[in-house]
Amino acid sequence: MVAVILIMSALNPTRFMKLSNFQSMAFQMPELGLLSLAMMITMLSGGINLSIISSANLSGIITAIILIKYATPKAGSLTVVPFILTAIAAGFAVSIVIGLANGLLIARVGVSPILATLGMMTFVNGLTIVTTGGYTLSGFPPSIAFIGNGVIAGFPMPLLIFIACSLLLSLVLNRMALGFDIYMLGSNWLATLFSGVNNAAVLIKTYLISGLLAGAASLIMISRFNSAKSGYGEGYLLITILAAVLGGTSTTGGFGKVSGLVIALIILQIISSGLNLMGVSAFFTLSMWGLIIILVMAANFISVKYQQKKRKTFKRV
Amino acid sequence: MRRFLKYHESYVLIVIVVLAIAITSINKQFFTLENLFDLLKSYSFLGILAVGVLIVLVSGGIDISFTAMTSVAEYVMAIYIINLKSNILIAFLISILVGIALGAFNATLIHFLRIPTIITTIATLNIYYGLLSFFSGGKWIYNLPDWFRNFSVIEVIKLVNREGIGYGLSIVTLIWIFVILLAFFILRYTTLGRSIYAMGGNRISAQRVGLNILRLHFFVYCFMGLLSGIAAVVHALLVMNVAPNAIVGKELDVIAAVVLGGANLAGGAGSLLGTIFGVILVALMSNGITLMRVSSLWYNVFIGLIIMVSVSMSAHQLKIKQRQRAVIDVE
């Protein structure tokens, strides 16, 4: 990570090391970060959740609809508060329902996660189109914009939300029984079952948390753009997988840490901001990302192989 | 009947028949040869790619990058045939060569670096597509040569409908059928094809049996590249223009069609018949929604629902089967 920062600041000596650049990066990262966390937790359990983006869009849209109907900017600032809270709660309710539905499909019906969430993604994406008719919803009260664009003591609000969520998630994963069960489930389904864990319940909770994180991401998304629409952030899906994998999350489940993910996110953000400042085309950045995944995976593979070799020679001695 | 219900394909067929009856009852236009030929033509592109995806899935991998391979092959092919004198065979040849080269790159990464296939191909999707958009500048190509245009309207079977307008089975469909037959032959009657199933079922045992995994990997991903190349020409024939961003983003549609047809994402299982049914199902759904005069806004809602229902059905079926087996174990 340090190497990446040095390279980028060497390439953009004047612009990269500015506070404003770091602040703009801090505004861009959280929504992607929250979505990546949502992706990561399902990957830990050995699954995947393709429906996070569309789920975030749907909860954003539901929140937006309630906001626009009842909490217009003209209404008095205090009378609006309960409506804003209901709107946000409704958004979260939607993400909870989607998360639960995913969990039930996967745990109770036994559909493979990639298929269940693929179907859910298409379905929910369809709902977002139906509810908005393809239009953009905008016109929120100013207090909503604060969530996306506000600054508290120099820290952007979205960043604070992201930090809070990642701390909470790492608390769940590392200090709670649920987290331990998720890791176990990801590495060996049968062994977990036989050690008395209710696999289905753990899976449902996993997808529930994933949905909740997507809901939090949606809140940041609609407030940052000050609008809601179907199809926001569609390109994020592959990047969330990339971030999780770069951060050391195993695609087959069982391994991965929140801290690794955060570091990977920061690296990705620095690279994309750096390339952006250099005026490199966004498409070129896209292919750079692809190249980076392969390089990281190759490095992983080679280091694992090297360690194995070492172990083998040790045994022979 | 009981044997019939054992196969996943039967369920897909039932869904297809029910859907077809429902659509026909609402709009008589659906059950005409004209509409059928039209469907077969416009879904050849998806169908060709689906065959490639099936083989990759059977081998125990997954390929997401095929849309990008198709785009690159299509663009290179278009530039070549516009600037140099050529014919349809050369167009196919160029496109296929590009596809195979890109597929070989995938295979190299997958085989030698042991990167999970989903990650490799997500990465190469971004690389191929990013570089294509970067170098092409996102420019569309319209001025395809006349002989290319003429080839696309060739019809193998010519018929005339009641209003006197001619229609027929397009040559494009014939290409799809050819691809299906080729894949059927390879999967069913060659050692290569059976080895692919073996590798998908259990890679380590396949290796111990003495199968050449390197060769299999290269075959599977290069074959996907080859079909991407063919699909690229077909796509250009169908839409008569070439855009760098026309195909990328449809990868999940194709994978969904194949998986609906019963291919197992974990590898080792899947049939061509199922894949064809899957493609037909997807075609029916989108065509049916149009013919039933439902607003296209609802399209994704229906597709999502049908995917969820059908995968739930097959998962439920599997669960029952496993339960039965467990009972026998106890006894």
HADDOCK unambig.tbl for C-alpha pairs under 7 A between the chains (distance, minus, plus):
assign (segid A and resid 109 and name CA) (segid B and resid 312 and name CA) 6.30 0.50 0.50
assign (segid A and resid 109 and name CA) (segid B and resid 315 and name CA) 6.58 0.50 0.50
assign (segid A and resid 109 and name CA) (segid B and resid 316 and name CA) 6.04 0.50 0.50
assign (segid A and resid 110 and name CA) (segid B and resid 315 and name CA) 5.63 0.50 0.50
assign (segid A and resid 110 and name CA) (segid B and resid 316 and name CA) 6.86 0.50 0.50
assign (segid A and resid 111 and name CA) (segid B and resid 311 and name CA) 6.41 0.50 0.50
assign (segid A and resid 111 and name CA) (segid B and resid 312 and name CA) 5.85 0.50 0.50
assign (segid A and resid 111 and name CA) (segid B and resid 315 and name CA) 5.32 0.50 0.50
assign (segid A and resid 116 and name CA) (segid B and resid 308 and name CA) 6.20 0.50 0.50
assign (segid A and resid 119 and name CA) (segid B and resid 304 and name CA) 4.56 0.50 0.50
assign (segid A and resid 119 and name CA) (segid B and resid 305 and name CA) 6.79 0.50 0.50
assign (segid A and resid 119 and name CA) (segid B and resid 307 and name CA) 5.22 0.50 0.50
assign (segid A and resid 119 and name CA) (segid B and resid 308 and name CA) 5.09 0.50 0.50
assign (segid A and resid 120 and name CA) (segid B and resid 304 and name CA) 6.09 0.50 0.50
assign (segid A and resid 122 and name CA) (segid B and resid 300 and name CA) 5.56 0.50 0.50
assign (segid A and resid 122 and name CA) (segid B and resid 301 and name CA) 6.66 0.50 0.50
assign (segid A and resid 122 and name CA) (segid B and resid 303 and name CA) 6.81 0.50 0.50
assign (segid A and resid 122 and name CA) (segid B and resid 304 and name CA) 4.61 0.50 0.50
assign (segid A and resid 123 and name CA) (segid B and resid 300 and name CA) 5.74 0.50 0.50
assign (segid A and resid 123 and name CA) (segid B and resid 301 and name CA) 4.38 0.50 0.50
assign (segid A and resid 123 and name CA) (segid B and resid 302 and name CA) 6.97 0.50 0.50
assign (segid A and resid 123 and name CA) (segid B and resid 303 and name CA) 6.84 0.50 0.50
assign (segid A and resid 123 and name CA) (segid B and resid 304 and name CA) 3.94 0.50 0.50
assign (segid A and resid 123 and name CA) (segid B and resid 305 and name CA) 6.01 0.50 0.50
assign (segid A and resid 124 and name CA) (segid B and resid 301 and name CA) 6.90 0.50 0.50
assign (segid A and resid 125 and name CA) (segid B and resid 300 and name CA) 6.66 0.50 0.50
assign (segid A and resid 126 and name CA) (segid B and resid 298 and name CA) 6.15 0.50 0.50
assign (segid A and resid 126 and name CA) (segid B and resid 299 and name CA) 6.72 0.50 0.50
assign (segid A and resid 126 and name CA) (segid B and resid 300 and name CA) 4.21 0.50 0.50
assign (segid A and resid 126 and name CA) (segid B and resid 301 and name CA) 4.31 0.50 0.50
assign (segid A and resid 127 and name CA) (segid B and resid 301 and name CA) 6.04 0.50 0.50
assign (segid A and resid 129 and name CA) (segid B and resid 297 and name CA) 6.08 0.50 0.50
assign (segid A and resid 130 and name CA) (segid B and resid 297 and name CA) 5.58 0.50 0.50
assign (segid A and resid 130 and name CA) (segid B and resid 298 and name CA) 6.25 0.50 0.50
assign (segid A and resid 133 and name CA) (segid B and resid 297 and name CA) 6.99 0.50 0.50
assign (segid A and resid 281 and name CA) (segid B and resid 134 and name CA) 6.93 0.50 0.50
assign (segid A and resid 283 and name CA) (segid B and resid 130 and name CA) 4.44 0.50 0.50
assign (segid A and resid 283 and name CA) (segid B and resid 131 and name CA) 6.79 0.50 0.50
assign (segid A and resid 283 and name CA) (segid B and resid 133 and name CA) 6.16 0.50 0.50
assign (segid A and resid 283 and name CA) (segid B and resid 134 and name CA) 5.59 0.50 0.50
assign (segid A and resid 284 and name CA) (segid B and resid 130 and name CA) 5.40 0.50 0.50
assign (segid A and resid 284 and name CA) (segid B and resid 131 and name CA) 6.10 0.50 0.50
assign (segid A and resid 284 and name CA) (segid B and resid 134 and name CA) 5.86 0.50 0.50
assign (segid A and resid 286 and name CA) (segid B and resid 126 and name CA) 5.66 0.50 0.50
assign (segid A and resid 286 and name CA) (segid B and resid 127 and name CA) 6.75 0.50 0.50
assign (segid A and resid 286 and name CA) (segid B and resid 130 and name CA) 5.33 0.50 0.50
assign (segid A and resid 287 and name CA) (segid B and resid 126 and name CA) 4.96 0.50 0.50
assign (segid A and resid 287 and name CA) (segid B and resid 127 and name CA) 3.75 0.50 0.50
assign (segid A and resid 287 and name CA) (segid B and resid 128 and name CA) 6.93 0.50 0.50
assign (segid A and resid 287 and name CA) (segid B and resid 130 and name CA) 4.63 0.50 0.50
assign (segid A and resid 287 and name CA) (segid B and resid 131 and name CA) 6.17 0.50 0.50
assign (segid A and resid 288 and name CA) (segid B and resid 127 and name CA) 6.84 0.50 0.50
assign (segid A and resid 290 and name CA) (segid B and resid 123 and name CA) 3.88 0.50 0.50
assign (segid A and resid 290 and name CA) (segid B and resid 124 and name CA) 5.91 0.50 0.50
assign (segid A and resid 290 and name CA) (segid B and resid 126 and name CA) 5.22 0.50 0.50
assign (segid A and resid 290 and name CA) (segid B and resid 127 and name CA) 5.22 0.50 0.50
assign (segid A and resid 291 and name CA) (segid B and resid 123 and name CA) 6.58 0.50 0.50
assign (segid A and resid 291 and name CA) (segid B and resid 127 and name CA) 6.59 0.50 0.50
assign (segid A and resid 293 and name CA) (segid B and resid 123 and name CA) 6.22 0.50 0.50
assign (segid A and resid 294 and name CA) (segid B and resid 120 and name CA) 6.64 0.50 0.50
assign (segid A and resid 294 and name CA) (segid B and resid 123 and name CA) 6.67 0.50 0.50
assign (segid A and resid 297 and name CA) (segid B and resid 115 and name CA) 6.26 0.50 0.50
assign (segid A and resid 298 and name CA) (segid B and resid 113 and name CA) 5.81 0.50 0.50
assign (segid A and resid 301 and name CA) (segid B and resid 113 and name CA) 6.41 0.50 0.50
